[in-house]
Amino acid sequence: MQRSSRLSGFYQKSIDERIQILQQWAELTAAEITALHDALSVAQADKMIENVVGRYSLPLGIGANFVVNGRDVLVPMVVEEPSVIAAVSYAARLARGCGGFVTGSTEPVMIAQVQLLDVPDFARAQAAILAEKPLLLKLANTSPSIAQRGGGPVDIEVRHLPQTPSVPMLVVHLLFDTRDAMGANAINTAAETIAPVLERLSGGRALLRILSNLSDRRRAWAEVLIAASEFSTVDHAGMDVVQGIVHANALAVADPYRAATHNKGIFNGIDAVAVATGNDWRALEAGAHAYAARHGQYQALTDWRIVERAEAQAAPPESIFHRCGGGFPALYGRLELPLAVGTVGGATRTHPVAQIALKILGVRGARELSEIMAAVGLAQNLAALRALVTEGIQAGHMSLHARQIAIAAGAAADQVDWLAARLISEGQIRVEKARELLAALM
């Protein structure tokens, strides 16, 4: 029997009922189910970072309804902000009408940089380094585990920076295929290994020897197509909604002030998956935000536009446009960005819940994980734009925020839902009002 990620009414079920669904989905063991509640001991935490004094817990939820490259996917997400998971699940449900998300990725090639200063002759140094590329690649092959998976160093590039705030310099790029690892430790080690040889070849001295988080050789992308009619509601015509989404995206392309918020919304989804799977969300954000400014101005990472039937019919047979039947005009969206993630090593290996999250996702490696994350980012962006151009972002967000206000006001567990409902019905989602209502119960 084929599994479906379409979990209607999942949010209405109890925690135990949701876990039972996950247990059947991913064949979780009793120990794994227990780990979902209390996975990381203080003793384990003490071995992960320095100066440990305790643990800091965040909610782990499930993004539902996803279809990615024809496969139903449930997406573990760790996030503290209300409405993120509800929004992404809604957008994923909209996408199912035309077959869900189509994704892809490049080979997992990372970049390590070696900075060379005091180089006497830049042209001669560059020629000497490139002439010894085979030797440098051999020396840089320092990770047996990555080599066993078919990865390792693949190329050497040399960049001359004649004008910097200090002095002219050479920067050598070591391109390294890290396979299913994020690869920071491996490529940093490789950079340090070849640095003495680069000094000899260039006549300069090596200063920085470290990876770049602008992993623009290691990208993932996602596409989606949704019939305009899918956006129709009692209050809004579907075509008006998709036109609004296109106009909103255009502002984020043209204006960095809007682009910053636009792209932050994308990472509401991507970061949540990164945290759940034990990946470095800070590195992902650094790389993506730098990538967003690659044309000289910071801008949106997404492209949204309206596709008419004639354009769809003229597209190649393999195009996503042939997956939507008669649903035109349609909204087409694409997100492409650097996504250097791993499914082996680091916290993915040491944190029990990260391992469970990868099991729920059912990914075969880092590339597939990056593609799912791109789909989640695109879905998150779609949900935000749809809300912004219709009822506004606060309507749904504040309704979900009401539960946090109830907790902050001191409501007991069995009072939270009642109090949140009262706050919403009275249109006053404030801590002061929540305390007033609680006091009236006494």
Legacy VTK file of the C-alpha trace (Angstrom):
# vtk DataFile Version 3.0
C-alpha trace
ASCII
DATASET POLYDATA
POINTS 442 float
0.000 0.000 0.000
1.420 3.380 -1.046
1.880 5.880 1.758
0.380 9.340 1.489
1.663 12.513 3.130
-1.822 13.999 2.810
-2.710 14.079 6.512
-6.115 15.724 6.697
-6.866 17.068 10.171
-3.431 16.128 11.498
-3.323 19.279 13.625
-6.560 18.250 15.341
-5.183 14.931 16.559
-3.592 14.381 19.935
0.187 14.143 20.256
-0.086 10.387 20.843
-2.205 9.984 17.705
0.306 11.962 15.642
3.189 9.855 16.958
1.279 6.682 16.105
0.950 7.909 12.499
4.690 8.647 12.417
5.475 5.258 13.920
3.639 3.543 11.083
5.094 5.908 8.466
8.764 5.470 9.384
8.580 2.177 11.321
9.902 3.882 14.423
11.061 1.694 17.281
9.909 2.085 20.865
13.272 3.643 21.723
12.922 6.168 18.904
9.441 7.134 20.050
10.784 7.675 23.564
13.607 9.774 22.094
11.100 12.139 20.512
10.120 13.223 24.023
13.469 13.253 25.776
16.338 12.452 23.432
19.402 14.411 24.446
20.742 13.947 27.943
22.766 16.645 29.673
25.707 14.249 29.620
25.433 13.940 25.814
25.056 17.703 25.453
28.224 18.170 27.485
30.156 16.263 24.820
28.713 18.281 21.933
29.654 21.831 23.008
31.590 23.640 25.723
30.494 24.951 29.123
27.216 23.023 29.149
24.759 23.889 31.933
21.569 22.340 30.560
19.426 21.837 27.472
17.136 24.171 25.510
14.132 22.473 23.936
12.220 23.558 20.846
9.056 22.049 19.342
9.417 19.350 16.685
6.504 19.275 14.247
5.646 17.680 10.914
5.150 19.467 7.612
2.458 17.417 5.887
1.083 16.981 2.350
4.417 17.136 0.464
4.999 15.348 -2.811
8.588 15.749 -4.053
9.580 14.204 -7.373
6.568 11.934 -7.190
7.295 10.697 -3.651
5.106 11.505 -0.662
7.205 13.052 2.100
6.582 14.005 5.711
8.955 16.778 6.775
10.244 17.069 10.376
10.630 20.746 11.334
12.015 22.336 14.508
10.755 25.888 14.930
9.430 28.155 17.676
7.332 30.471 15.488
3.582 29.797 15.208
2.007 29.375 11.753
5.180 28.186 9.981
4.244 24.499 9.840
0.561 25.203 9.208
1.467 27.520 6.339
3.942 25.178 4.670
1.509 22.250 4.930
-1.217 24.353 3.306
1.050 25.310 0.414
2.149 21.695 -0.045
-1.516 20.680 -0.267
-2.105 23.274 -3.004
0.874 21.883 -4.922
-0.495 18.324 -4.970
-2.987 19.229 -7.711
-0.237 19.327 -10.341
1.896 16.569 -8.876
3.750 18.443 -6.160
7.296 19.764 -6.342
9.935 18.937 -8.938
13.458 19.299 -7.592
17.078 18.868 -8.585
20.592 19.564 -7.395
24.192 19.830 -8.504
26.998 17.573 -7.379
27.936 18.316 -3.717
31.068 20.330 -4.457
32.323 22.641 -1.710
35.008 25.337 -1.890
38.001 25.699 0.430
40.049 28.893 0.238
43.746 29.410 0.859
44.736 33.089 1.087
48.279 33.874 -0.144
49.977 37.133 0.849
53.346 38.699 -0.077
53.367 37.006 -3.486
56.258 38.519 -5.521
54.873 37.743 -8.998
51.158 37.008 -9.251
51.140 35.789 -12.846
54.069 33.448 -12.293
52.585 32.153 -9.050
49.228 31.442 -10.692
50.908 29.530 -13.540
53.054 27.524 -11.113
50.078 26.537 -8.972
47.951 25.439 -11.909
50.887 23.464 -13.367
51.028 21.432 -10.148
47.276 20.783 -9.987
47.644 16.949 -10.070
50.033 17.032 -7.109
47.818 19.414 -5.139
44.705 17.301 -5.735
46.559 14.187 -4.622
47.740 15.878 -1.427
44.251 17.244 -0.753
42.696 13.779 -0.776
42.785 13.635 3.027
39.392 12.090 3.897
39.281 8.286 3.490
35.577 8.131 4.431
34.593 10.630 1.730
36.906 8.939 -0.784
35.175 5.606 -0.069
31.877 7.227 -1.046
33.340 8.430 -4.348
34.160 11.996 -3.294
37.309 13.991 -2.790
39.170 16.931 -4.387
38.142 17.651 -7.979
39.777 20.910 -9.077
42.038 23.864 -8.240
41.281 27.451 -9.198
43.364 30.596 -8.622
41.967 34.108 -8.206
44.031 37.293 -8.190
42.563 40.073 -6.047
44.582 43.166 -7.031
42.540 45.574 -4.925
41.539 44.843 -1.333
41.321 47.045 1.778
44.802 45.838 2.759
47.146 44.413 0.083
46.891 42.554 -3.237
46.626 38.788 -2.798
46.029 35.432 -4.421
43.196 33.174 -3.315
43.364 29.504 -4.234
40.095 27.597 -4.400
40.135 23.885 -3.731
36.949 22.305 -5.080
36.039 19.239 -3.036
33.188 16.760 -3.588
31.975 15.928 -0.079
29.258 13.421 -1.078
26.767 12.962 1.813
28.752 15.029 4.311
28.413 18.759 4.742
32.192 18.490 4.649
33.509 21.474 6.598
36.063 19.509 8.609
37.232 17.518 5.598
37.865 20.471 3.327
39.409 22.584 6.076
41.883 19.764 6.672
42.593 19.533 2.951
43.184 23.297 2.707
45.639 23.204 5.574
47.426 20.238 4.001
48.118 21.941 0.672
48.935 25.368 2.141
52.719 24.726 2.545
52.975 23.575 -1.066
51.086 26.650 -2.223
53.528 28.804 -0.297
56.461 27.146 -2.055
54.871 27.448 -5.493
53.819 31.089 -5.067
56.686 32.435 -3.012
54.101 33.942 -0.649
52.724 33.002 2.738
49.430 31.338 3.504
47.135 33.066 5.984
43.499 31.882 5.924
42.839 28.212 5.097
39.114 27.552 5.430
35.929 26.670 3.582
33.620 29.209 1.980
29.978 29.127 3.018
29.086 30.602 -0.371
28.701 27.071 -1.707
27.459 28.186 -5.118
28.766 24.984 -6.760
26.484 23.002 -4.447
22.969 24.181 -5.230
19.480 22.763 -5.022
16.310 23.931 -6.697
12.581 23.313 -6.601
9.774 24.106 -9.018
6.027 24.071 -8.575
3.010 24.707 -10.783
-0.436 25.430 -9.342
-3.602 26.199 -11.295
-4.866 29.702 -10.590
-8.281 28.250 -9.758
-6.758 26.518 -6.705
-6.366 29.929 -5.053
-10.041 30.897 -5.382
-11.977 31.546 -2.179
-15.265 33.176 -1.284
-13.471 36.498 -0.899
-10.755 36.272 -3.554
-10.662 35.280 -7.222
-7.839 32.860 -7.950
-6.411 34.942 -10.794
-6.303 38.027 -8.571
-4.352 36.071 -5.967
-1.721 34.752 -8.383
-1.291 38.167 -9.967
-0.771 39.568 -6.486
1.878 36.924 -5.768
3.712 37.828 -8.971
3.629 41.541 -8.102
4.811 40.842 -4.551
7.737 38.778 -5.844
8.614 41.558 -8.287
9.005 43.976 -5.378
11.420 41.552 -3.693
13.458 41.332 -6.907
13.663 45.106 -7.251
13.922 46.237 -3.614
16.440 44.841 -1.077
14.328 46.073 1.842
11.505 43.760 0.785
13.925 41.041 -0.376
15.370 40.635 3.118
11.944 39.827 4.572
10.968 37.759 1.544
14.048 35.545 1.846
13.710 35.329 5.627
10.348 33.681 5.012
11.983 31.087 2.780
14.335 30.228 5.624
11.461 29.881 8.077
11.048 26.538 6.349
14.612 25.626 5.394
16.061 26.448 8.817
13.401 24.363 10.546
14.384 21.288 8.519
18.072 22.030 9.025
17.675 22.133 12.798
15.576 18.962 12.816
18.217 17.068 10.833
21.229 18.412 12.730
22.506 20.678 9.968
24.144 24.097 10.270
21.386 26.602 9.498
23.760 29.530 10.022
26.005 28.320 7.195
22.978 27.821 4.941
21.726 31.354 5.577
25.173 32.895 5.028
25.563 31.159 1.682
22.053 31.896 0.464
22.087 35.570 1.401
25.438 36.019 -0.338
24.028 34.192 -3.369
21.021 36.532 -3.359
23.420 39.444 -3.944
25.434 37.771 -6.736
24.160 40.224 -9.379
25.324 43.281 -7.425
22.107 43.912 -5.501
20.445 41.777 -2.858
17.193 40.368 -4.246
14.591 37.604 -4.010
15.772 34.017 -4.314
12.480 33.016 -5.943
10.844 33.521 -9.308
7.030 33.514 -9.554
5.160 34.068 -12.803
1.899 33.215 -14.560
1.952 30.538 -17.258
-0.721 30.418 -19.940
-1.812 27.267 -21.754
0.005 28.156 -25.012
3.355 28.515 -23.247
2.825 25.220 -21.436
1.982 23.370 -24.637
5.128 24.713 -26.327
7.407 23.583 -23.499
9.543 20.412 -23.763
7.758 17.167 -22.804
9.800 16.796 -19.623
8.785 20.265 -18.395
6.736 20.676 -15.233
4.207 22.543 -17.374
2.901 19.235 -18.759
1.868 18.000 -15.327
-1.113 20.257 -14.735
-3.719 18.878 -17.127
-6.254 21.566 -17.955
-5.350 23.827 -15.073
-4.318 27.011 -16.889
-3.583 29.815 -16.369
-1.299 28.621 -13.596
1.218 30.037 -11.149
4.789 28.804 -11.669
7.424 29.168 -8.963
11.102 28.318 -8.746
13.654 28.567 -5.944
17.372 27.903 -6.455
20.048 28.470 -3.829
23.219 27.018 -2.291
22.321 24.245 0.179
25.318 22.488 1.698
23.810 19.889 4.008
24.866 16.495 5.242
23.290 13.209 6.245
26.466 11.828 7.828
28.790 13.313 10.439
28.315 16.211 12.839
25.074 16.543 14.787
23.310 14.262 12.302
25.336 11.474 13.882
25.353 12.599 17.523
21.808 13.897 18.087
19.219 11.098 18.395
16.314 13.177 17.081
18.306 14.237 14.002
18.677 10.566 13.126
14.937 10.017 13.635
14.164 13.046 11.445
16.263 11.624 8.605
14.465 8.300 9.005
11.071 9.997 8.743
12.214 11.852 5.625
13.460 8.611 4.082
16.229 10.380 2.157
18.964 8.416 0.399
21.637 11.079 0.824
22.544 14.734 1.185
21.440 15.765 -2.290
17.926 14.465 -1.765
17.782 16.206 1.613
18.818 19.496 0.016
16.138 19.116 -2.650
13.406 18.528 -0.071
14.632 21.581 1.826
14.386 23.642 -1.366
10.802 22.429 -1.830
9.992 23.390 1.768
11.524 26.848 1.249
9.476 27.388 -1.907
6.282 26.218 -0.184
6.945 28.510 2.770
7.437 31.472 0.454
4.248 30.676 -1.443
2.216 30.481 1.748
3.574 33.809 2.979
2.939 35.603 -0.319
-0.581 34.201 -0.612
-1.395 35.417 2.887
0.160 38.842 2.273
-1.847 39.518 -0.881
-5.166 38.278 0.560
-6.149 38.569 4.220
-2.752 39.795 5.399
-0.083 37.934 7.293
-1.407 38.725 10.766
-4.821 37.066 10.477
-3.615 33.490 10.618
-0.405 34.212 12.492
-2.076 35.994 15.405
-4.682 33.258 15.769
-1.921 30.723 16.290
0.037 33.220 18.385
-2.886 33.368 20.821
-1.836 30.078 22.390
1.615 31.475 23.136
-0.002 34.531 24.721
-2.162 32.249 26.862
0.910 30.359 28.096
2.783 33.597 28.769
-0.160 34.812 30.868
0.153 31.743 33.085
-2.640 29.516 31.757
-2.534 25.879 32.810
-2.330 23.227 30.099
-6.089 22.565 30.212
-6.855 26.294 29.978
-4.682 27.227 26.982
-7.082 26.332 24.159
-10.074 27.909 25.911
-8.178 31.107 26.657
-6.740 31.338 23.128
-10.241 30.961 21.669
-11.555 33.774 23.913
-8.695 36.080 22.931
-9.375 35.446 19.242
-13.137 35.888 19.567
-12.674 39.210 21.362
-10.004 40.361 18.933
-7.577 41.191 21.737
-4.582 38.869 21.542
-2.620 40.521 24.341
-1.026 39.240 27.530
-2.879 41.839 29.622
-6.255 40.674 28.290
-5.309 37.043 28.834
-4.447 37.739 32.464
-7.719 39.572 32.918
-9.686 36.580 31.612
-7.715 34.184 33.794
-8.326 36.327 36.862
-12.065 36.208 36.178
-11.943 32.418 36.532
-10.567 32.591 40.051
LINES 1 443
442 0 1 2 3 4 5 6 7 8 9 10 11 12 13 14 15 16 17 18 19 20 21 22 23 24 25 26 27 28 29 30 31 32 33 34 35 36 37 38 39 40 41 42 43 44 45 46 47 48 49 50 51 52 53 54 55 56 57 58 59 60 61 62 63 64 65 66 67 68 69 70 71 72 73 74 75 76 77 78 79 80 81 82 83 84 85 86 87 88 89 90 91 92 93 94 95 96 97 98 99 100 101 102 103 104 105 106 107 108 109 110 111 112 113 114 115 116 117 118 119 120 121 122 123 124 125 126 127 128 129 130 131 132 133 134 135 136 137 138 139 140 141 142 143 144 145 146 147 148 149 150 151 152 153 154 155 156 157 158 159 160 161 162 163 164 165 166 167 168 169 170 171 172 173 174 175 176 177 178 179 180 181 182 183 184 185 186 187 188 189 190 191 192 193 194 195 196 197 198 199 200 201 202 203 204 205 206 207 208 209 210 211 212 213 214 215 216 217 218 219 220 221 222 223 224 225 226 227 228 229 230 231 232 233 234 235 236 237 238 239 240 241 242 243 244 245 246 247 248 249 250 251 252 253 254 255 256 257 258 259 260 261 262 263 264 265 266 267 268 269 270 271 272 273 274 275 276 277 278 279 280 281 282 283 284 285 286 287 288 289 290 291 292 293 294 295 296 297 298 299 300 301 302 303 304 305 306 307 308 309 310 311 312 313 314 315 316 317 318 319 320 321 322 323 324 325 326 327 328 329 330 331 332 333 334 335 336 337 338 339 340 341 342 343 344 345 346 347 348 349 350 351 352 353 354 355 356 357 358 359 360 361 362 363 364 365 366 367 368 369 370 371 372 373 374 375 376 377 378 379 380 381 382 383 384 385 386 387 388 389 390 391 392 393 394 395 396 397 398 399 400 401 402 403 404 405 406 407 408 409 410 411 412 413 414 415 416 417 418 419 420 421 422 423 424 425 426 427 428 429 430 431 432 433 434 435 436 437 438 439 440 441
